[in-house]
Amino acid sequence: MVQTIILKSVDTFAEVSSMTALAGLWKKKRADLRNRRIPLFKRYAKNPNDLDLALEIKSIDDQIAKCTQQMQCANQKLELVHAV
């Protein structure tokens, strides 16, 4: 019985560590995308008729949204694991 509890604790710890690392990767990717977006948006603000630039910014915004969604999903899973 004690051995089973220990094994479950080890599995839970490994799962939490994995999810935490994954959330960290999504957070870093989102930060990198935001940093890429800033200079593009500054250029776009000076020339709002540049449709290619607008599309590039939209693509980055979509990727940022995906990262945010993945981070939220990972955080929800972590909350569930901690609740158990």
Buried (B, 14 or more C-beta within 10 A) or exposed (E): EEEEEEEEEEEEEEEBEEBEEBBEBBBEBBEEBEEBBEEBBEEBEEEEEBEEBBEBBEEBBEBBEBBEEBBEBBBEBBEEEEEE
